[in-house]
Amino acid sequence: VYHIAFDVPADKMEEYAVNLKSKGVKVTQIINHSDSLEGGHQPNYDPATDEGDVFVRSMYFQDPNGTLLEFACWTRPFNESDVKHAPATAAGAPVNA
C-alpha cells in the first residue's frame, strides 16, 4: 500500500491539521485542488466566493511505517462535466466503450 485517503468533513480540515501537528505529525498545508488551474492548487479557499472551482481539499502525512495518508474533503459533487478523459483499466489501457 502506497497511499490511503480518508473522506473527512469539510468543516473539520483545519481542526484535524492542528490536532495532528500538536501530536508531532508532519502535515502538508491544506491543498485546494481546483478546476480553473486544471487540478492545480488555489492558494486560498473561501466557500462563499469559490463558485465550485475547488473540488477537493486535502492534506497529506505519513503513518509510522511511511505509508502516505490523506485527509480529503469533497467541496462539491462530481457530475458529467468532470469527466475529462476516457475510462482506463488498472493496467492503463483504455476501456472499449
Sequence and secondary structure as in RCSB ss.txt:
>XXXX:A:sequence
VYHIAFDVPADKMEEYAVNLKSKGVKVTQIINHSDSLEGGHQPNYDPATDEGDVFVRSMYFQDPNGTLLEFACWT
RPFNESDVKHAPATAAGAPVNA
>XXXX:A:secstr
  EEEEE  GGGHHHHHHHHHHTT      EEEETTTTT EES   TTT TT EEEEEEEEE TT  EEEEEEES
S   GGG  S  B TTS B   
